[in-house]
């Protein structure tokens, strides 16, 4: 029977204060005792040097087997909490005051991030992918799940357990070859399979580009407004980010920029600027390549949403305009297939690919191997091209209906930008209709449009509007949703 606390020493008091829980699911008696002693040591109730009861006595007091107590003591001894010898068991000498001081300080003030991490600001609230008008979400319900499952099952059967280990750092050879062939036909990209590196999405591809060609303090140009992920990759690489304005034809490079702020890295979305939808003309593309060659700069071409061209033929990639252009071509399957696949790629210039091997081996591990093999078959079998064709038709129809709804029901002054490609439309609003307030109010009605101003590093008055994703939003909802947005815009209007 457990003794009353008044009749036992302080150590036994802690150990016997409450009975161990029996006869229910959860931690075993042994685990409960281990936790109780460990916590008492860490919080100072069992000070250094104090003796613990013998295993036989403690087992009798607690009504557990001596083997359980012995196992607990042995585990605590292995972890360094107690010292075991023939003269008894006592708590090891531990410096707990400093640890408590650090804990108190941590509660008093938040931890300090690195300077590069502190520069990263999340400008978009989390939103479920099912919310209406959320940009960047494809029509997930239209994905051919059965065809994908068949490809995956065949890939798993063929590769078996061998593909459960690490793969080639640059990715599976079958997928690298399939991507090379697809890009040559669909995007005009010039490359060999050895130049293709598989990554975990486009963001890892951007991070890899930064690691490959830049040093801390180098200058990186980014589009403004533009893709926040590029800003984040460059900030975390300790680069000096210089935003360059975007006009109706894409990235604008001031005449003196090459001498006043010469870049090491340039980020561009020439085929479908994100978020304005502008297309960079070939004259600007060639000029950018020529100047990059002259100044020893590298260009990241993010081919965002260019597979979903709605007007005319697909626009070729900048990468294929000039042989051996200093262009690293980045793509992802998050929009063309589904986001959780987490597979992207970067096509490196041949000379860069030839020297990148050591870095790739040390920083990449070749994961998602069965998914890579399934995707290779999905592409090679023609399923990928057929899926893209179906999605182009769907998104073309949805965009036309969204334009119609905006024209009929958005009863505030506005201008629609872009629309030749992709899964979103950008609606520019006058400054008196604050986009961030409208977007925040829309969340209460299960809508997640993105404020245009949050894509800008140096926001201008024209950077005010809403980015409306239509990829995963049913067209039957457009009239009611746009009417609601119009009412919210009117409600948020600033009174001059």
ZIUR-V773644 format. One record per residue. N is the residue number from 1. RES is the residue in one small letter. PSI is psi in whole degrees, -180 to 180 (* if undefined). OMEGA is omega in whole degrees, 0 to 359 (NA if undefined). Layout:
N,RES,PSI,OMEGA  N,RES,PSI,OMEGA
//
This chain:
1,x,143,180  2,x,132,180  3,x,156,176  4,x,143,183  5,x,-34,183  6,x,-21,184  7,x,4,184  8,x,167,181  9,x,166,184  10,x,-34,180  11,x,-48,178  12,x,-34,178  13,x,-46,179  14,x,-44,185  15,x,-31,185  16,x,7,185  17,x,-37,178  18,x,142,180  19,x,153,174  20,x,142,182  21,x,130,183  22,x,156,169  23,x,26,176  24,x,161,180  25,x,146,180  26,x,-156,181  27,x,144,176  28,x,166,177  29,x,-40,180  30,x,-44,180  31,x,-39,179  32,x,-44,180  33,x,-41,178  34,x,-46,181  35,x,-41,182  36,x,-45,181  37,x,-44,181  38,x,-45,180  39,x,-39,180  40,x,-35,177  41,x,-45,184  42,x,-37,183  43,x,6,172  44,x,-1,177  45,x,-30,172  46,x,95,183  47,x,165,179  48,x,135,177  49,x,-13,181  50,x,147,184  51,x,142,175  52,x,154,180  53,x,154,174  54,x,154,184  55,x,-37,181  56,x,-47,182  57,x,-44,182  58,x,-37,179  59,x,-40,179  60,x,-42,180  61,x,-41,185  62,x,-15,182  63,x,36,177  64,x,170,180  65,x,149,177  66,x,-33,178  67,x,-37,179  68,x,-46,180  69,x,-42,179  70,x,-42,179  71,x,-38,178  72,x,-46,180  73,x,-41,180  74,x,-39,179  75,x,-44,178  76,x,-36,177  77,x,-41,179  78,x,-33,181  79,x,-7,176  80,x,10,180  81,x,-34,183  82,x,163,177  83,x,130,182  84,x,127,173  85,x,-180,185  86,x,-23,182  87,x,2,178  88,x,-178,182  89,x,126,179  90,x,159,181  91,x,135,181  92,x,160,178  93,x,114,182  94,x,138,176  95,x,95,183  96,x,-14,182  97,x,-41,181  98,x,-41,179  99,x,-41,178  100,x,-36,178  101,x,-42,178  102,x,-39,180  103,x,-42,179  104,x,-40,179  105,x,-38,180  106,x,-36,178  107,x,-32,183  108,x,-34,184  109,x,144,179  110,x,154,179  111,x,153,179  112,x,124,175  113,x,165,171  114,x,157,182  115,x,-41,181  116,x,-35,178  117,x,-37,181  118,x,-22,179  119,x,-15,183  120,x,120,181  121,x,127,176  122,x,118,186  123,x,-3,183  124,x,134,177  125,x,148,176  126,x,140,180  127,x,135,178  128,x,147,183  129,x,-11,179  130,x,-9,180  131,x,143,183  132,x,144,174  133,x,14,176  134,x,124,182  135,x,153,171  136,x,7,181  137,x,119,180  138,x,173,178  139,x,84,188  140,x,-34,181  141,x,-18,181  142,x,2,180  143,x,135,181  144,x,81,186  145,x,-43,183  146,x,-40,178  147,x,-41,178  148,x,-43,180  149,x,-39,178  150,x,-43,178  151,x,-41,181  152,x,-43,180  153,x,-42,179  154,x,-38,179  155,x,-42,181  156,x,-39,180  157,x,-40,182  158,x,-44,184  159,x,-33,178  160,x,-148,184  161,x,-16,180  162,x,-28,181  163,x,7,175  164,x,-14,177  165,x,179,177  166,x,145,176  167,x,-168,177  168,x,137,182  169,x,-34,182  170,x,-3,178  171,x,171,180  172,x,135,182  173,x,-37,181  174,x,-41,181  175,x,-39,179  176,x,-40,178  177,x,-40,180  178,x,-41,178  179,x,-43,179  180,x,-48,182  181,x,-40,179  182,x,-45,182  183,x,-35,180  184,x,-41,182  185,x,-46,189  186,x,-30,187  187,x,-4,180  188,x,26,180  189,x,134,178  190,x,114,179  191,x,167,169  192,x,162,182  193,x,-31,182  194,x,-16,179  195,x,-10,183  196,x,129,176  197,x,124,179  198,x,135,182  199,x,169,177  200,x,76,181  201,x,173,182  202,x,-32,183  203,x,-41,177  204,x,-33,177  205,x,-42,178  206,x,-45,179  207,x,-38,179  208,x,-43,178  209,x,-42,179  210,x,-47,181  211,x,-34,186  212,x,-41,195  213,x,1,183  214,x,161,172  215,x,155,178  216,x,136,181  217,x,-14,176  218,x,155,180  219,x,136,175  220,x,130,176  221,x,138,175  222,x,154,176  223,x,144,180  224,x,114,359  225,x,157,184  226,x,-171,186  227,x,122,184  228,x,-29,180  229,x,-34,177  230,x,-43,177  231,x,-45,182  232,x,-45,180  233,x,-40,182  234,x,-40,178  235,x,-44,181  236,x,-16,174  237,x,11,180  238,x,37,177  239,x,154,173  240,x,112,185  241,x,124,177  242,x,110,179  243,x,134,176  244,x,137,184  245,x,154,177  246,x,134,174  247,x,-163,183  248,x,-11,179  249,x,15,176  250,x,-153,186  251,x,132,178  252,x,122,179  253,x,111,178  254,x,152,185  255,x,-35,184  256,x,1,186  257,x,-34,183  258,x,-23,180  259,x,-33,182  260,x,-32,180  261,x,65,183  262,x,127,185  263,x,156,166  264,x,-27,184  265,x,139,180  266,x,128,177  267,x,130,181  268,x,150,173  269,x,74,192  270,x,-32,184  271,x,-22,179  272,x,88,186  273,x,135,180  274,x,119,18  275,x,5,189  276,x,-19,180  277,x,8,181  278,x,153,177  279,x,124,182  280,x,121,181  281,x,157,184  282,x,-32,179  283,x,-43,178  284,x,-36,179  285,x,-49,181  286,x,-40,179  287,x,-39,179  288,x,-42,179  289,x,-45,181  290,x,-45,181  291,x,-37,177  292,x,-43,177  293,x,-41,183  294,x,-34,185  295,x,5,180  296,x,33,180  297,x,161,176  298,x,146,180  299,x,131,168  300,x,117,175  301,x,106,177  302,x,113,186  303,x,53,188  304,x,121,172  305,x,12,184  306,x,-16,177  307,x,-21,183  308,x,69,179  309,x,130,185  310,x,-12,182  311,x,118,178  312,x,-161,181  313,x,162,175  314,x,142,179  315,x,128,183  316,x,158,180  317,x,150,175  318,x,-31,183  319,x,-34,185  320,x,4,183  321,x,-37,187  322,x,132,177  323,x,138,179  324,x,38,175  325,x,146,180  326,x,57,186  327,x,126,172  328,x,114,188  329,x,120,185  330,x,136,177  331,x,168,180  332,x,157,175  333,x,10,181  334,x,-33,181  335,x,-36,181  336,x,-26,178  337,x,-89,177  338,x,147,189  339,x,-39,186  340,x,-7,175  341,x,-34,177  342,x,49,174  343,x,125,174  344,x,-170,181  345,x,161,170  346,x,134,175  347,x,113,182  348,x,146,169  349,x,148,188  350,x,-43,181  351,x,-37,179  352,x,-41,179  353,x,-33,183  354,x,-26,183  355,x,-1,185  356,x,-8,186  357,x,-51,182  358,x,-42,180  359,x,-42,180  360,x,-42,181  361,x,-34,184  362,x,-21,186  363,x,-17,180  364,x,150,184  365,x,1,175  366,x,61,179  367,x,-172,180  368,x,42,189  369,x,-43,179  370,x,-39,177  371,x,-40,178  372,x,-44,181  373,x,-38,177  374,x,-41,180  375,x,-37,177  376,x,-45,178  377,x,-38,179  378,x,-39,179  379,x,-51,186  380,x,-30,182  381,x,-8,182  382,x,-6,180  383,x,-38,182  384,x,-48,180  385,x,-40,178  386,x,-40,178  387,x,-44,178  388,x,-41,179  389,x,-43,179  390,x,-42,181  391,x,-36,176  392,x,-46,181  393,x,-42,180  394,x,-49,183  395,x,-33,176  396,x,-43,179  397,x,-44,181  398,x,-38,179  399,x,-43,180  400,x,-42,180  401,x,-34,177  402,x,-41,176  403,x,-43,179  404,x,-43,179  405,x,-39,178  406,x,-43,180  407,x,-37,185  408,x,-33,193  409,x,-13,179  410,x,90,190  411,x,36,172  412,x,154,179  413,x,135,181  414,x,163,174  415,x,134,180  416,x,126,181  417,x,149,173  418,x,-152,179  419,x,-7,179  420,x,-21,180  421,x,170,166  422,x,-163,185  423,x,23,179  424,x,159,170  425,x,143,176  426,x,127,182  427,x,112,179  428,x,135,181  429,x,154,173  430,x,153,184  431,x,-26,182  432,x,-6,174  433,x,87,188  434,x,117,187  435,x,-37,182  436,x,-38,178  437,x,-39,179  438,x,-45,180  439,x,-41,179  440,x,-43,179  441,x,-32,182  442,x,-25,181  443,x,-31,180  444,x,-15,181  445,x,26,176  446,x,38,174  447,x,146,181  448,x,55,173  449,x,151,180  450,x,135,177  451,x,129,180  452,x,-36,184  453,x,-25,182  454,x,-5,173  455,x,-8,186  456,x,140,173  457,x,-38,175  458,x,83,189  459,x,138,175  460,x,164,180  461,x,-32,181  462,x,-9,179  463,x,54,180  464,x,120,182  465,x,-167,182  466,x,136,174  467,x,114,186  468,x,110,175  469,x,130,180  470,x,2,184  471,x,-45,185  472,x,22,179  473,x,124,183  474,x,136,183  475,x,-22,179  476,x,-20,181  477,x,-12,190  478,x,-51,183  479,x,-48,182  480,x,-40,180  481,x,-43,181  482,x,-39,176  483,x,-42,178  484,x,-43,177  485,x,-39,179  486,x,-43,179  487,x,-40,178  488,x,-40,179  489,x,-42,179  490,x,-39,181  491,x,-31,182  492,x,-1,184  493,x,133,178  494,x,133,179  495,x,119,181  496,x,*,NA
//
